[in-house]
Amino acid sequence: MVDFLSGEHAAGMTHAELEERLHTDGMRLLCQLLQDSLDLRASREERLDEVTDADSHLRGWAERGRQRTLATRFGEVVVTRIAYRARARADLNPADAVLNLPVEKHSHGLRRLAAAEAARGSFTDAAAAIERATTVRIGKRQVEALAAAAAIDVDAFYTAHAPDWSADDDVLALSFDAKGVVMRPDGLRAGTAKAAVSQKLAGRRSKGEKRNRKRMCEVAAVFDVTGKPRTIADILPEDPEAAQTATPAPVTSGKWLHASVTDDAAAVIAAGFAEADRRDPDHARTWIALVDGNTHQIDRIHAEAKTRKITLPVVVDFIHVIEYLWKATWCFHPEGDPNAERWVRAQARQVLAGRAGIVAAAIRRKATYHGLDPGKRKPADVAAAYLLAKKPYLDYPTALANGWPIATGVIEGACRHLVKDRMDVTGARWGLDGAEAILKLRTLISNGDFDQYWTWHLAQEQQRIHNSRYLGGGLYK
């Protein structure tokens, strides 16, 4: 490389050409250095007097020169070591344990790259990104397998590690939602798969059949809220100029996300409560739950709160309420009528004041007064029914007075980031294991825990693959 750079050919190259040449040659040099280092280890490896497996079976003889290949970030190398053998028993290679070699051909360095790139974009794009960065070519299926291997310890990691922040004076908020992921047929739940098989046409899906392609991904968010008491005027000021001086929304921090396409809503909600317990084991803080109104989620939240013997106010997203009011207003106003907006604003202020039942009754009376037929008044009746059904969770006066959030922006953003931005790639059809692995990696990265997790993951690999095979848990002799 030095001779090349000092020669006439290099003198005529642009900096971009030099960069590309040095990158390629530099990887080859690093690969050779790694190979030389491994060869030096092999030459210095001393035969152990005794190697016994976890079942107390002694490996009676040793064979030098046993080799295996390892694909690394610099290229493929060969690892040579002593194999300790016994009849009808798997070989033991203590040098593998010292190096913490993976079971598969690809190194932990490539696994980490695959995890980061696959969490960011498609498996095909991840393979291309790895090749650009390392000059090592990996197939799409290998990237998917490496990403799955990288995510294997995520759940155990969060069980074992306590949060590294403290927010004793803040409100502890939990929020839950779900987002559909297009799955391959073998990844659908039984009911959805049965409905998918019964589609009418072979070449395309009929009206209403698109939903049978998806499996719901349940998402949980736990975060701390620094309360800022607000009034109705801060949310919906009567004077537009007053919005400039309105009290800002509560500040959130310490966001923790969890998502799963294999677990149901009950399991994901339980995971959210488990995270809340890790943050506040004595239940000394105020807990609240923010949801979009899904009845099953609310029931599961109440069940988890009862199990933990805590009082947990549930707040339904105010934005969802406004959407129902907008659907109702078109029963009474022509499209584009400015009075429609004024009507929605007036009803929304009433709901914020804790008068959801009165608003529901007024909507129904208005529909009756205008003599609307059942089809025309249906959106109004739906809005009124929603307000009455969710009335116990529309206690916005208490939420505003305590400085709690009244919208589900955190969980909505999490669904968009964790699920839609990656899982909803055009043409993507997910298998269950691949989808779950990517969701775990994306939550890990979003939570800012990837580096800490990776150190812990490699320690788990050491124990799982190597230490557990030896008598004494890793003494290797």
N, C-alpha and C positions, 0 to 999 in steps of 0.2 A: 504493500500500500504506500509506503514511504517512497519507494522507487518510482511508482506510478505518478504520485503527486509531484515529484521533482522532475518528471520527464516532459518532453515537448508536447505530447498529446494532451496531458492535463492542462498545460498552459493555454491551450486554445479552447478550452471548454468553458461554458457559462457556469455561474454559481449553481443553477438548478441542475445542470448535468453532473457537476461535481457532487452535489448533495445526493443525487440518486445513486451514483457510482459508489460513494462512500457508505451509503446505507446498505446496499447489497453486499459489498465486500466486508463491511464492518460486522454484519450478521454472521458471515462465514467465519470471520476471525473469532468472534465471541463463541460460536459453536465449537470451534477447534479448541479454544481455551477451556471450555466446559468439558469437552471430551478428554483433554489432557489431565484435567483435575480428577475426573472420575477414574482414569487409568492409573493415576498416582495413588489414589485411595485403594484401588484393587491390588496394586503391587505391595502396599503396606499392610493389607488386611491380615491379621494373625489368626491362625486356627484356634478356635475356642476348645477348651478341654471338655466341656459338657454343654449341650443344648437340649433343653427339655421343653416339650409343648405344654399347653395349659392342662392337658389331661394326664400329665406326668409320664408321657411316653418319651423315652430318650432317643435322640437321633444318633445312631451308632457310627456312621461314617460320614466323612466330608468329601465333597467333590469341588475342586477348584475350577475356575474358568467358566462357570455357568453365566450365561449372558441373557440380557433382555434389552429391548429397544425402548427408548423414551423420546417422545416427540416434545421438544421444548420450544420456547419462544425464539430460540436462535437457530433451530433446526433439529434434525434427528441425531441422537447420540446412542451409544451402546454402553450399558452398565454391566460390568463384570464383577462377580463376587463369588464367595464360597457358599455352596448349597449343603445343608446338613440334612441327611437322608435316613429313612428307615423304611423297611418293607411295608407296603400297603398304607403308608402315611404320606401326607403332602410334605414337600420339602419346606424347610425353614431357611430363610436368608436374613440373618441378623443385620447385614449391611443395608438391606432394604429398609429395615426399621430405623437405622441411623439416618438414612437419607429421607425417610418418610415418603417413600415412593407410592404413587397411587396404584390401584389395581389395574386401571385401564392404561392404554399406551400414552395418553396425553398428560403432560405435566400439570402441576397445580398452577403454574404461571399461565398456561394456556386456558386452564379452567377458569381462572379469574377473569382473563380477557373475554372469554366466551360469555361469562355471566354478565359482565358489564355491557357488552355490545348487544347481546340478545335481549336484555332488559330494555335497551334503548330502541331497537328496531327489529325488523324481521330477521329470521335465522339466516336467510340468504345474504342480507346486507351485513349481518354480523360476521359471516365467514369472509366476505370481501374486506371488511374493515380490519379483521385480524391479519389477513394476507398483506394488506397495505402497511400495517404497522410492523410486521415481523418477517415478511416474505415467506411465511409458512402457510401452506394451503390446507385448509380443513373443510371437509364436506358439511353440508347443511345438517345432515342427521347427527354428525359428530358434535356440532355446535349445540344442537338441541339436547343431546345426551350429557354434554359437559355442563350446560346450564342446569339441567335437572340434578346432577350430582352436586353442583354448587349450592343448591337450595335445600339440601336434605336436612340440615340442622337448624333451620330458621326457627321453627316452633320451639325446639328445645333451648335455643339461645335466649329467647324472650322469657321462657320459664325460669331460666337460671340466673338472669341478670336483672338486678333492681335498677330502676330509673336513676340517672345521675343528676337529677335536678330536684329542686324543692320549691314548692309554691303553696305553702301552708295557708296563706291568707286568701288565695284565689279560689274561685268556684271551679269544681271539677265537672267538665261537660262530656257527655257521651252522645254520639250521633251515629245513626245507622241508615243504610240505604242499599239498593241493589241495582245491578246493571246487567243486561243480557249479553252473552257471549255466543257467537255463532260456533257451533260444535260439529265435529264429524258425527255420523250416526251412532257410533259406538260410545260417544261421550255424552249423549243425551240421557236425561232421567227417563225412567220407564214410561211414564204417562206421555211425555213429550215425544218419545221415540215411537210410541204406538200411534199417536196422532200424525206424526210425520209420514209413517208408512202408508196411512190411509189417504194421502193426497190424491187428487183426482187426475192430474195430468202428469205425464212422464217428463216432458221437456221443460216445463215451467211450473211455478206455483200459482195456484188460484188465489183469489181474494181471501184474506184471513189466514192463509197457510204459512206466511213468512215467520210468524211467531214460533212455529214448530221447529225452527232451525236452532233455537237458542236455549242455553242453560243459564239460569240466573247466577251471577256472581254477587255474593253478599259482601258488603263493605262496612267496616267499623272504623270510627275515629274517636280517640280520647284526647282531650286537650284541656289546658288550664285557661281560665277566663278571668281577667282583671275587670271587675265590675265597674260600670259607669252608669249611674242612674240616669234615666232619660224620661222624657214626656212624649205625649202624642205629637206635639209640635216639632219635636226633634225628628220624628219619623215622617210625618206628613204635615209640614207646615202650611198654614192657610195662606201666608204670604210667601211667594217664591223667593224673595230677597232674604227671608228669615232662614232659609236653608244654609246660607253661608255662615251663620253663627250657631247652627245646631250642634248639639253635643255629638261627637263622633261615636261610632259603634264600639262596643267593648273590644279590648285588645286580647287576642289569643296567643298562646305560646305553648311550647312543649308538645307539639302535635305528634301523636302516634297513630299509625294507620295499620289496618289489617284487612286482608281481602282473601276470599277463598271461593273457588268454583266447585269444590268437592264437598265442603261442609254446608249444611243448611243454615237458615237464618238463626235458629236456636243456638247452634254451636258458635256462630260468629258473634252473636250478641253475648254469649257466655264468655267468649274470649275478650270482648271489650270490657266487660265487668271485671274479669280477672286482672286486666291491665289497671283498671281503676283501683282495685284492691291493692295492687303493688304500690301505687302512688299514695294511697290513703288507707293503710291496713286497719287503722283504728276508727275509720269512718268519722273523723272529726270535722271534715270539711263539708260544705254544701255540694251535693251532687244534683245535676239536672240532666235530662235527656232531650235531645232535639231530633225530631222525626218529620217526615213529610205527610204523615197521617195514615200510613199503612197499618191496618188493624192488627194483623198478625205480629208485626214488629212491636207494636204497643203492648200486646198481650205478653209477649216474651220478655219485654223490659220489666213489666210488673212482676212476672214470675221470678226473674233473677233478683229483683229488688226484695221481694218477699223472702227468698232463700237466704239473702244476706242480712235480712232484718234492718233494712234502711228505708227511709222515706225519700222518694225520688220524684219530684215534679216532672211531668212530661209536657213539653211545649211543641205544638205543631207549627211548622214553618209558615210564617205570615205571608210569604210570597205565594204559596199554594192557595191560601185563602183568597188573595187578590185575584188569582187566575180564575177561580170559581166565580167571583163577582164580575169579572170581565165577560165570562160566558153568559151570565145572567143579564147583563146590561143590554145585550143585543136583542133580547126579547122585547125591550121597551123603546129602543132607539134605533134609527136607521144607521147603516154602516157609515162611519166617518163623522157622525154627529158629535160635536164637542160636548154636548150635554151628557153623553155617555160617560166620558171621562170624569166629569164633575160628579155624576151619580156614584160611580165606583169610589171616588175619593171620599165622598160623604159616608158611604156605607163602611168603608175600610176604617175610617176614624171612629165610627160607632163600635166596630169590632175591637179596635184597640182599647176602647173605653170599657170593654167587658160586657158589651150588649149584643153578643152573637145571637142569642135567642130572639131578641127583639128584631134584629136585622132579618133573620130567617122568616119570621112572621110577616114582616113588612114586604118582603119579596113575594111571598105567596099571595098576600092581599092585593098587591099591585098587579100580579098576573091575573087574578080573578077580576079585578076592577076593569082591566083592559079587555076582558072577555077573550083571552087567548085560547085557542084550541089546544088539546093535549100535546100535539106534536110541536107547536110553536113555543109552548111554555115549558117544555121539558128541561132546557138548561137552567131555567129559574128554579124549578122544583128540585133539580139535582143540587144546585148551590145551597138552597135552603136546607135540604136533607143533610148535606155535608156539614154545614154550620151547626146543626142540632146534634149530629152524631159526634162531632169533635168538640163540642162546647166545653167538656171538662178539661180539655187541653188547650183552650184558647184564653187562658188567664193572663192576658198580656199586661194588665195593670200591675200585677205582682212582679212579672218578669221585668218590666221597665223600671219599676221602683227599686228593684234589687240589682239592676245593671246587667241582667242576663241577656244573651243574644235571643232574638226571636226569629232568626232565619237559619237555614241549614247550609249556608255557603261553604263551610268547611267540608262537609261530607259530599256535597255536590261537586266541589272541586276535586275531591279525592276520587270520586267515581269517574270523572272525566280524565284525570291524569293517570290513575292506575289501570283503568279498564279501557275506556274508549280510545285514548291516544295510542295505545299499543295493541290491544286485543281486537280492535275494530278496523284493522288495516284491510284495505280493499282486497277481497278475494280470500282472506284468511279463514281457514277452517281448523279448529283446534281439537287436539286430543286432550283427554282429561289431565294426564300427567304433565304434559308440556305447558298447558294453560296454568295449572296450579304452581308449577315451578317459576314461571315468569311473574306471576302475581306476587309470589313470596319475595322474589328478588327486587321487584319494583317497590314494594312496601319497605323492604330493608333499606334501599337507597334513599327513598323519600324520608324515612325516619332518621337518616344521617348515621346509621349504625353499620354500614357496610364494612369499613376498615376494622372495627372492633370485632364484628362477626367473623371476618375472614381469619383473623388470628385464632379465634376460638374454634372455628370450623376445622382448621388444620390440626389443632390439638385433638379434636374429636376423631379426625381421620387417623391420627397416630394411634390412638387408643383402640379404635374399632378394627383397623386393618392389621396392625402390628402387635401392639402391646398385649392385646387380648389373646394372642396365639401362644404366648410363652408362660411358663410356670413362673409365678411371682409377678406377673403383669409388666413385663418389659425389661427384666434383668438380662435377657438374651443368653443366659448361661446358667 
